[in-house]
């Protein structure tokens, strides 16, 4: 039945599109939370509202990702990299990267071929693009088996704090104005983090005393912003930022605004196939301690990953099906990134302990995943560990065949995994394994509430959507083919392990238009909000 549905689904969409083009369908409808005259910040009588998700992506969606013309640093022609896969090419490729950095930027070009890479690559300067000849044409096989924790292609900013000032007043949800003690060390255009200490008060207010433990007492960034204006003529100083605050700030939690030394920016990885599995027969004792991630951006802004696919290496030394060891694309404390047209498949290690995550966000704001697929992961898409995952969007993505391990075929859906992801949007996605937004309690070292004020919009698939968000969550226009779990009877005795994940999450999440997503207007919430915001900006 699943195969039949997958075959029929594209035809169904073609027929539907033809009908809609011919005339407005009689069954067309809009969410009551997104009327035709919707404006950011409006809510209904029960306080339910949809965030403006349109800030996600490269340059906040205002411009297309560039095709960087050059200068070109050809790793074969200029640096003698071996494109046959016979010998290590990593030294030549890293030398090309450093030459591009010294030139102030450029394209490190890998022509068609197979590149065996026994070392990993680090990029520390902006305006560097790693480009291949195309998916399936340029292939990189990462063969560093000596390190227990490794990233194959890493982009690094500098997170040293060089300026900080305290907030002097609370900040309401959706405000873009911060009152601060002293803004004399800041300028218009500065990138700033706004965060606070995970105090006992903050933990208790969310019903997480005894559950949220790993970060208690630490200052953590929640919002990654840019300063639009500063008014020092008043006391306290007034700072306007580029993106709305998506969660109330209480300044008594030690809220401050910080400036870090340097974001890496305008960097990309594109047109490549990548693989990094361990050799067949690797012992479990060794493999359990290993983390191998294909691509990672740390403290980055306005960067991209596009047209990337994993592949299965050839040769008897590799297992029959695996493309990756465990992790794919990861972003840490980064903002305004687009990841698009990527397909990652078949993780070798998917068991407990953080393995098998294909698209992973940690303390990131306004990241857009567009037309990305994760197949055969533990969690194809996930937000993990720290607080501060805010405003991220998953558009027309596919999550499929997720399982907990080779020896445990229990469901491994995409999920919000840890520590209160705020204002996420899962938009027009196909969820053939599923997605979860729950109170995970003590699991994963005290994950607790994993999501709030997040939206599942017009999703289909054959999987399971479980949503028990802190405060309000929203499930709008989900297909009947999905199994949806958004409400349970908490009064009954002996709650099972799933039902316990609804404790402390009332009110139950808002469900609207089940089985009517085909006629939902707009079909994509992100695209509609982006069009609205850009049109209003152009008229200013």
N, C-alpha and C positions, 0 to 999 in steps of 0.2 A: 504493500500500500504506500509506504514512504517513497519508493522509487517511482511509482505511478504518479504520486503527487508532484514529485520534482520534475517529471517529464511534462506534466500538464500545466504546471504553474506558469512557465513563460508564455504558453499559448493563451492561457486565461488572461494574462496581463495584456497581451496584444489585442485580444477581443475587447477587453474592458476599455483600453485606450481609444479604440475606434468608436466605441459607443459614446464615450465622454466627448470626443471631438465632434461627433455629429450633433449632440445636444446635451444640455445639462441634465444629468441623471436625476430622476425624481427622488431617489433615495439619498442624494447628496446631503451632508450634514456637517456642522461645525461643533467643536467642543464648546460647552458653555463657559469654559475657562479661556477660550481663544475666539471671541466673537470677531466679526469683521472690522470693528473699530477698536480692537485691542491696543492697549498702550502698556509699556513696561510699568510694573508696580501695581497694576489694578488687581483687586481680589474680590471674591464673592462674600456673601454674608457670613460664611463660616471661616473666613480667612484663608481660603484656598486660592492659590495663584500659580502661574507659570513664570519661571525666570526667563529672562532674555538670554538665550543661548548663542546669540549671533556673534559674540566676540571670539568664538573658537576658531583656531586655525592660523595659518601663516598671515602675518600682518592683519590679524583680526578679520580675515576674509575680504579685506578691501581691495586687494590686488591679486592677480594670479601668481602662482609660483614662477619665478623667472627661469628661463633657459639660459644659463650663463655661457657666454660665448668664449671666454678665455681670460687670460692666457692658458694654453693647453700644455700640460706636462705629461707626455706619453711615456708610460712606465716601460714599454718595450723599446721603442725607438730611441728615447732619450736616456733611459736608465738601465737598459739591458735586462729587464725582468724576463724570466723564463715563463712563457705562456703555454708550455707543453704539459705542465704538471709533473715533470720529472724531478726537478730540483726546487729548493726553497726560493720563492720570489719575494719574501717579506722584506728583506733588507732593501732591495731596489725600490719597492713600493713606498716604504717609509722614507727613503731618501727623496723620492718624488714629492711626498707630502711636505717634507721640510723645505724643499726648494720652493714650493708654492707658498708656504708660510712666509719665507724670506722675501718673496716678491710682493707680498701684501695681499695675496689671494690668487685663486685660479682653479682650473679643473684638472684634477689628477685622473687621467684617462687610462683605462685598462681595455685594450683592444680585445677582440674575440679570442677566447682560449680558456685553458684551465690553469689556475694559479694555485700552487701549493704554498700555504703560508704557515710557517712554523713559529712565527712571532706575531704579535698583535700590533695594531696600529693606534696611535694616539694623535689627535689633532687638538692643538691648544690655541690656534689663532682663527679669527673670523674669516669669512669669505672663501672657504675651502669646500669644493664639491668633489666627491668621489663618484666617478661615472664609469659605467661599463658600456658595452656595445649593445646590450639588451638582455632581457631575461632569457636564459637558455643559451646565450652566446658567450657572455663573460661569466665564468664560474670561479668562485673562490672557495677553496677547501681549507679550512683552518685546522691545522694539525699540531697544535701545541698541547701535548698531553702531560706536561710537567707541572702545571699550575693547578692549585685546587680551586681558585676563584679567578676567573679571567673574563675580560670583555674583548671581543675580537676587533671591533672598530669603535673607538671611544672619542667623543668630543667633550672637552673639559673647559668650563669657565673657571673663574677664581672667586670662591665664595667667602673670602675674607671680608669681615664687616669693617667698613671705613667711616660710617657715620650712623648715629642712632639718636632718636628723640622719643620722648614718651607722649602718648595720647593723653589728652586732658579731659575727654568727655566720651561717653558711650557713642557708638555709631549704629544707626538703625539699618536694618536690611534695606538694601537698594540705594542707600546714600552714596554719593561720590565726593563727599566733603569730609575731611579729617581735621580736627582741631588738635594741634600739637604744641608742646611746650616751647620748642625752639627749632625753627626751620632754617636757621642761618647757614647751616652746612649743606643744604640741599638746593638744587636748581631745577628749573623747568626742564623736562626731558629726562630727568633721572629715573632709573629703574629702582623701585623700592619694594621691600617685603613688609607687610603688616602682619603681625602675629601677636601671640600672648603666651603666658605661662599656663600649662595645663594644671590649674590649681585644684585643690580639693573642692572649692565651690563649683568650678566648671564641671568637674566629674560628677559631683552630687546632683547638680541641676539636670544632668542627662540620665540619672538613675544608674550610673555606672560605677558607684563606689564598690571597690573590691574586684572590679572587672577590668577597667582601664588602669593598667599599672605601668607598662613599659616606659611611658613618656611623662609620668606625673612629676611635677616640679620643674619641668624643662620648658624653655621658651621655644616655640615652634612657629614657623611661617605658615599663615593660612592664605593670604592674598598676595599675588605677585603683580604689581601695578606699575604704572608710569605716571609721573607728575605732569599735569596739564597747566596748573597755575599755582602761584604762591602769593598770599597776602600777608606781609609782615607788618602792616600798619596797625593791626589789631593784636590784642593779647587775650587769649593765646593765638598763635599764628594759624592761618587757615590754608589748608592744602587741598586742591582739587585733583582727583585722579581720573584716569582714562576709562576705568571699568567699574561698574557698580559693585559695591560690597554685597556679597551674597549670603551673609549670615551675621546676625547682630554681634557687635563687639562690646564687651564691658571693660572699660579701661582699668578697673580695679583688679583685673586679672593680670596686670603687668603688661598691658598692651603697648607696643612701641612700633615705630616705623624705622626700618633699617635700610641703609644703602650698602650694597656689596661692591667689591672691587670691579668685577667685570663679568658680564654675560658674554658667552660666545654667540655669534649671530651670523645669519645669512650663510649657513653651511647646509650641505645636503649630501645624501647618498641616493644614487639612482641607477636604474637600468642594469641590475646585477642579479645573479643567482648565488646563494650562499649556503654553506653547510658546515657543521661542526660536531658531528657525532663522535663519541668515543669509539675506540677499536672494539671489535667483537670480543667477547670473553673477558672484558674488564671486570675485576672483582667488585662485588657489592660493597665491601668495606671501603675500598678506595673511592668508588663512584659516589657513595653517599655524601662525601665531603666536597664534591666538585660542584661548582657553578660555572656554566659556560654560556655567555650571552653574546648574540651576534652583534648587536648595535646598541650603544647607549649614549644618550645626551645628558650631560650634567651641567646645570646652570647655563641653559641655552635659551635663546629667544629667536623667533622668526627664522626657524630652520625647517627642514623637510626630509622625509624619507618617502620615495615613490618608486613604483615599478620595481619591486624587489620580490623574489621568490626563493624559497628554500629548494634544495634538490637532494636526491639520494646519491651519495658517492658510489662509484663503481669499485669493484674489487672484493676479493674474498675476505680481506681484513675487516670489512664492515658488515654489520648485520643487514638483513634482507630489506628492511623498509624504512629505517630511520633517516630523517633529514637533519635533525638537530639533537644536541645532547639534552638540553632542558629549556633554555630560555631564548627568546627571540629578540624583540625590540623593546628596550626599556628607556624611560625618561624619568629624570630625577630633578626636582626643583627647577623645572623648565616651564616656559609659557609660550603661547602662540606658535605651536608647532603643528604641521600637517603631516600625517602619515596616510598615504593613499595608494591604492592599487597594489597592495602587497598580499602575498599568499604564503603562509607559513604552515608546515605540515609535520606531523609524526615526530613527537618528542620521544627520545629514548628513555629518559628518566622522568616519571610523572608522579612518583610517590610523595608522601608527606615530607615537609621540611623546606617548602619553597620551590619545588621543581615543576617544570612543565608549564610555565607561564609564557605565552607568546607575545602579547602586547600588554606591557606592565607600566602603570603610572605610579609614581611615588612623589607626593607633595607637588603636583603639577596643576597649573591653571590653563584653561582655554586651549586644550589640545583637541584637534579634530582628527579622528580616524574615518577615512572616507573610502568605501569600497575595499575594505580589507577582509581577508578570510583567515580563520584559524581552524585547522582541522587536525584532530588527534592530539590535543593538548590535555593538561589537567584542568586549566582554566585558560581558555583562548584569550579573553580580554579580562583584565583585572586591575583594580586599584589596591595598592598594598602599603602596609606598615604605617608610615607617618600620617598624621592629620594633614590637611591642606590640599587634597585633591578637589578642585573647585572648577565648575563651568566646562567640564570636558564633554565632548560630543562624539557619538558613534553613529555614523551615517551610512546606511546601506551596507552594513558589514554582515559577515556570515560566521556563525559559531557552530561547529559541527564535530561530532564523534569524540567529544570530550569524555575521558574516563580517568579514574583515580590512579590506575597503573595497569601494566600488562597483566598482572595477576588479580586485579580487582576491577571488574567491569562496571562498578557502580558509577552513576552519573557524575561527570566532571564538567559542570556548566561554567560559562563565564560568570563573573561575580564582582560585587564590591566586597572586598576581602577584609578590610581592616579600617577602623578608626574614621568613621563618619565622612565618607565622600559626600560633598555638598553640590547640589544643582548639576547633576549629570543628566545627559539626554541620550537615550537609546532610540534612534530614529530610523524607522523603515528598515529594520534589520531582520535577517532570517536566522532564527534561533532553533536549530535542529537538535541541539542538546539542551540549551536553556540559558537562563540568567537569574542570579539571585541577589537580593538586597534585603538582608535580614539582620536580626540581633544574634550574632554568633556567640555571644556570651564569652566563656573562657577559652574557646577554641582559638588556635593560632596565637597563643600567648596573651589572650585577653582582647580579642577583636571587638567585642561588644557591638554597639550599633554601627553598622557599616555604611549606611546611606541616609540622606534626608533631602527632601524637596527635589527629588529626582523624578524623571519622567520616562516611561516606556510609551512610545508613540508609533502607532501603525506598524507593529511588528507581526511577522508570521513565522511559520516553521512548524516542526514536529516536536519541539522540546517543551520544557517546563519553565514558566516564569513564576518565581516566588518572591513576593514583595511585602516586606513588613518593615517599613522605614520609620525612623524616629520622626515624630510629627507627621506631616503629610507626605505621601508619595502618590504618584499618579500613573495609572494604566489606562491609556486612551486608544481606542480603535484596534485592540489586539485581535488577531485571528482566532476563530473557533478551533483551528487545528492545534493551537497551543494549549497546553494544560496550565491553567492559571490558579495560583494559590495566593490569595490576598486577605483572607479572613478565616479565623478559626474560633471555636468555642473555648475561651480561656477559663470558663467556670467548671468545666468537667474535670474530674479527678484523673490523675496519672497521665498528664500530657506526654505525648511522645516527643522524640528528639527534634522533629520539625516544628511541632506546635509550640515547644518551649522557645523557639526563636521569634515568636510573636509577642512574648512577654515584654511589657514596657514600651510597646510601639503604638498603642492606641492614640488617636483614632486610627482605625483601619484605613488602608490606602484607598484613594478615590479611583473607582473603576467606572468607565464610561464607554459606550459604543462597542461592546464586545461583539465580535463577528461582523462588524460594519466598517472595518478599516479600508476596504476597497473604495468606499464612497466618502471617506473622510476628507474634508477640505480644511487646510491644505494637506497634501500627501506627506510633505516634509515640513515639520515645525521649524527646524533650523533654517532651511532655505527661505521660508516665508518671513521669519524674523530678520534674517540678514538683508533681504530685499527691502523690508520696511525701514530698517535702521540706516542703510546706505542711501535710500531715497530721501529720508528726512535730513541726513547730513548734507546731501548735495543741495538741498533747498535752503540751508542756513546762510 
